[in-house]
Amino acid sequence: MRLCQTHGATHLGVIDTAPEPGTWLRNRLLRGTYQRRERAFVAEIIEIPLNSTVSSGRVYLRHLRRNQALCMAGDGQIARKHYPVRLLGRTVWLAPGAVKLARVSGAPLLPMFWAPAGEGGPALEIDPPIVPDASADADRAIAECLQKFAGALESRVRRWPRSYRNWHLLGDGEQPPATATAPAEELHEAG
């Protein structure tokens, strides 16, 4: 099975950058360095554009139909609409892209988390699949899946609090600004 890594257009290694053209240093040197290192572990890197279209959504569906795994961040923010979840006692807004893609494609979501070094060194933990309820209202099914992911993430953060970063950036109830993306309904029609 081929693993394809997705990254938001503003993602640079472990750094989230501003959605502006950027400098030569960032675009050529840093991005190239991170991508070369990452390509040693994945078959392809797919960029999630800030202004997605139906055709960009087809790329993800095409990979899934070829039985390729898409690795997507669960806390992404590139979306037209965000959904509230409870995480670490706060309301956090998450993008629904991976869940919408699962609903359209029928592919399950496999929450994966890096577990810090312990006995035997670091490990990858893979939780049971999260499958959106196809018979439920779309918004309710998306919210339930995102909350299951947030619960799984919270259990890791509580177990290894020093292993996670940027928790000081968690909002409390404020929805992030919207970006244009193709909704699942458009992806379904496009597929």
N, C-alpha and C positions, 0 to 999 in steps of 0.2 A: 504494500500500500504506500502510495506517495503522500508525503506530508507537505502541505502548502501553508506558508505563514502569511497572515494578513497584517498589515500595519496601516494606521491612519496616515494621511498625507503629512501631518505635522509631527509624526513620531520619528525620533532619531535615536536609535539605540535605546537607552533607558531614559532619555530626555524627551519631554514633550516641548516642542518649539511653537512659536507663534505662526499662524497661517499666512505668512508673507513670503515673498520670493526667497529671502535668505541670502547669505553671503556665499562667495565662492568657497570659502573654507568649509562652511556647513554643507553645501550642496555637493561638492566634488570630493573633498577629502574625508570629512567625517561620515557622511552618508555612505560613501563608497567603502570605507573601512568597515563600518558596521555590517553592511550587506555582504561583503566578501566573507567575513567571519561567520555570519549566519547561514550563508549558502552551503557551508560544509555540513550542515545538519538538516536542511530542508531542500525539497526538489525545486521550489519556486517561492518567490516573495511577491505577493500581490498587494498593491497599494490601494487603500480605500480613499477615493477622492473626496475632497470636502463637499463638492457639488456633484453627487452621484446622479446617474441617469439609469434608465431601464437597461441600457446596454452594459453598463458596468455591473449591474446586478446579474446579468446573464453569465458573466464570467464565473461567479461563485457557483451558480447552478450547473454549469458545464463541468466544473471540477468535481462536484458531488456526484453527478451522473456517471462519471468515470471511476467512481469509487475511490476518490482521493479525499483525504482528510484535510479540512480547513482549520487551522489553528487561529482563533480569534480572541482578542482580549475581552474579558467579561465586563470590564468597567469602561468601555469605550464611550466617547461622547459625540461622535459624528452621527447626528440624526436630526430629522425634522421634529420628531416628538420623542420625549423622554418619559420614562415610567418611574414612579417613586417606589423605593424599597426601604426597608429598615435594615440598617447596617451599623453595628456598634452603637446602638442607642440613638441613632440619628436617621433622618430621612435623607436618602441619597438618590439622585436621579440617574438612571442608566439608559443607554441606547438599546433599542429592541432588535437591532439588525440580525444577530445570530438566531434569536428565537423566531423572527419572521421567516428567515431562511429555512429553519427547521420545519416550520409549518408548511411552507410551500413545497419543499423537497421531500419531506418525510424522513429526512436524516435525523438521528437523535443528537442531542447535545451531550458531550462527555466532559463534565467539569474536571479540569486537570490543574493540579497545584504542585509547586515545587516545595518539598519538605527539606528543611535545613539539615546540615550534617549532624549525624548522631552515630549510633552504632551502625557501622557499615557505610557511612558517608551519606551524601544527599540522595534523595529519592524523588521520584515522580509519583504522586498519588492521583489515581483516577477514580472518581466517584461513579456510582451507578448512573446510567443515562437519565437525562431529563427529557421527557417526551411531551411536547405541547398537546393539550387535549384538543383534538380536531373538532370535536362536537361542541365545544364551549365557545362563547363569545370571544372574538379575537383579542380584544383588549384584556379581558379577564385571563385568558390562557397565557398571554404574554407576561402579564403582571405576576402570575403564579410561578412561571418558569424563572423569571428574573429574581423573585424572592427566594426560590430554592437555591439559585446560584449564590445569592448574597448570604444565605445561611451557611452554605458550605465554605464560602470565603471567610466569614466571621469565625467559624470554628477553628480555621487555621491561624488567623490573626491572634485569637485568644490563646492558642497553644504556643505560638512562637511570635510574640509581639515585636521582638527586635529584628525579625526577618522581613518585615514589611515597611514600606516607606510611603510618605506623602499622606498619612492619615490626618495630618493637620489641615489638609486641603479639603477634607470632606465638608460639604455644605450641610446646612440643616434646613431643608425645606425649600430652598430656592431652585427652581428649574433652570438648567443651563440654557444659553441662547440656542435657538434652533439653527440647524444647517439643512440644506436641501439634500434629501436622499430619496431614492425610489422606494415607495411603500411596497409591502409584500404583494398586494393585489396587482400592482403593475408588473412585478416580477413573475407572478403566476401567468398573467396574460402573455408576457414576453417569452416564457419558456416553451 
